[in-house]
Amino acid sequence: MKKQNNEKVFLIFNTACIGDILINNALCQNIKHFYPDSKIVFIVNPAYKDVALYMKDVDDVVFFDRKKDNNLKSCIKFLKNFPYKKPYASFVIYANDRNLIFSKLLGAKHIVSHAKNLLRFLHTKEPYKMNEYVHMKDKCSALIEPLTGKSIKNLPIIYNTDNVTTKIVKKIKELTKQKEVIAICPFSNFVLKDMPVDVTAELIEKLNKTGKTVLLLGAGDVARKYSANLKKRGCLNFIDLVDATNFQELAAVLQSIKALISVDTGTMHFANAVRCPVVDIFYSYSTDIDTADLWAPDSNLYPAITIKDNQTADNIIEKLNLLLAEGRNHAG
């Protein structure tokens, strides 16, 4: 599509993972707030196209495979074929030096990134002060502040699930008419963040005893192994949706059920994006930072309760009952 003369193109380079992409929807919405006629182009790994494409205010998605295409020939091809030359601004998430170089070679008028990176001299604006913000969503949204000179708005993630009517989504929606459905995502790609299998098994058993139907959500090798370990322990009374949904289907399923219990992973952020109530469980794996401060859902924006200690099945269920009593619309 040929851009209008008054249209400002903003690039967001984020070749990280699901949760990292979703929290940057707040940046997208802030861009549209300050520049209503802008065009927002998200650069992601091909596997995460639908994570970026259906977020509010994203106009286009361009792919860069950081594993397959991270060589000189592929990088040159990417730049040659990139459809948005000389954009108004490029925001490089997490100070990625390759993406900073891409932004420079594409002729971005403004290049803004996090302050700590090797090629920070490529920034065309004074880098903002990261330490003024705590949550990663705010740290990323604030990349726009050097351009506007104004404070960002605290906005929730919004993900579009319109017209998702696939077989699996219909099946879960029908189930929710008969049962109170709770989903669990107890694993991530980092084992220190994961819920111990015995706690998950106990949690599923206790939820079953209160008449709730449990879904196990996830994808990939880690998820398959975790599911297999549950079953080896004799924990069988759950619906296994591991590898059963794509991203839009996952969001639509979360939108349909009563609540999600999740560790710090992309599924948790999807739940936030569709206002599914979440009990989010954080395990301490760093002595330098409080990871919940960085990543936990803002309870002023979403129906969510965070657990940072006493991560027992009984405490999780207690917090779940509090959340269900408050309802889906108590925040946001």
C-alpha positions, -999 to +999 in steps of 0.1 A: +000+000+000+014+034-010+017+056+021+002+090+023+025+120+025+015+128+061+018+092+073+046+085+097+058+049+097+070+035+130+090+003+132+091-019+162+119-045+161+111-072+186+126-106+176+121-120+211+093-143+223+056-143+229+053-124+261+079-098+250+059-091+219+025-089+237+037-064+263+048-041+235+012-036+225+011-008+250+039+009+230+018+004+198-012+021+215+009+049+228+023+055+193-013+058+179-023+081+208+005+106+200+005+100+162-030+090+152-022+089+115+009+067+119+015+033+105+030+007+129+051-021+115+061-049+138+093-070+130+091-104+145+103-140+141+080-158+116+067-182+142+052-153+161+035-136+132+000-140+146+011-128+181+019-094+166-006-092+137-037-093+159-027-069+185-045-036+187-030-008+165-005-030+146-009-022+108+016-046+093+041-074+103+074-082+087+094-113+094+131-118+103+142-153+114+169-146+139+182-182+138+181-190+101+187-156+086+213-142+109+241-142+083+254-114+060+236-127+028+203-130+045+206-097+062+213-079+029+183-096+014+161-086+043+171-050+040+167-050+002+132-064+004+120-044+034+089-025+022+093+005+045+124+025+037+132+058+055+106+053+084+099+081+108+111+061+138+125+027+147+121+013+182+146-015+190+135-036+219+161-049+243+190-030+227+196-056+199+227-044+180+217-062+148+183-045+148+199-012+155+221-016+124+190-025+104+173+006+116+202+028+106+206+012+071+168+015+065+173+052+070+151+057+101+148+094+110+147+085+147+163+054+163+154+048+200+164+018+221+173+008+256+203+027+270+227-002+275+239-017+243+272-018+223+260+004+194+241+030+214+259+057+194+234+048+166+206+063+187+194+095+171+177+107+203+191+108+238+181+074+253+155+076+279+163+067+315+151+031+320+153+033+357+124+057+359+102+027+351+099-006+369+076-029+347+090-041+314+058-030+296+065+006+308+102+005+300+093-005+264+064+019+260+086+048+272+108+044+241+084+070+226+090+096+252+122+111+236+101+119+205+071+133+223+085+149+254+054+136+271+047+108+296+033+075+283-002+063+291-006+032+312-026+010+287-035-026+287-026-052+261-055-058+236-056-088+213-082-094+187-100-128+187-129-118+164-142-146+141-121-174+157-146-202+152-124-233+148-133-267+160-112-266+192-126-231+202-162-243+196-155-274+217-142-254+247-170-228+244-196-257+245-178-271+275-180-238+294-217-239+291-218-271+312-187-268+334-166-243+353-133-245+333-099-235+347-068-236+326-033-242+339+000-233+323+026-245+349+058-244+326+079-221+306+111-223+286+131-217+318+129-244+344+135-221+374+102-204+366+082-236+364+057-250+389+069-283+404+050-312+389+038-325+423+023-291+431+005-291+397-008-326+402-022-317+437-037-285+422-055-304+395-068-330+420-081-302+443-098-284+415-114-316+403-128-321+438-146-287+437-162-297+404-140-277+381-127-290+347-090-284+341-073-276+308-035-280+304-022-254+280+012-252+263+032-261+233+066-276+224+090-302+239+089-287+274+051-288+275+049-324+261+074-337+287+056-319+315+023-334+305+038-368+303+053-365+338+019-356+352+004-387+336+032-409+349+023-397+384-013-408+379-026-373+373-050-379+344-081-359+351-074-330+329-080-320+292-046-320+275-045-291+250-007-292+247+001-285+210-036-283+203-040-246+195-025-218+175-020-184+190-054-170+180-071-202+192-053-200+225-065-164+230-100-174+221-100-203+246-087-181+273-114-156+266-140-183+270-130-199+303-134-188+340-097-183+348-061-192+342-034-203+367+000-197+351+037-192+358+055-163+341+051-172+304+035-160+272+002-177+280-002-154+310+002-123+288-024-137+263-048-141+292-043-105+302-048-094+266-083-110+265-092-102+301-091-137+313-087-137+351-052-149+360-035-162+392+001-157+381+028-176+400+063-162+402+093-182+415+124-163+425+154-172+403+174-140+406+191-123+435+194-090+416+158-083+405+123-090+416+110-107+384+074-101+394+080-064+395+092-067+359+066-090+344+035-095+367+002-082+354-009-048+367-040-055+387-052-019+379-054-030+342-063-067+344-082-091+366-051-107+382-036-118+415+001-124+418+017-150+441+054-145+449+057-168+478+038-197+495+032-212+460+013-241+475-018-257+459-040-245+488-028-209+485-032-209+447-068-221+451-075-196+478-064-168+455-083-183+426-115-182+446-109-145+455-103-138+418-135-156+407-155-137+434-143-104+420-152-113+385-138-108+350-144-071+349-129-060+382-100-043+364-091-029+330 
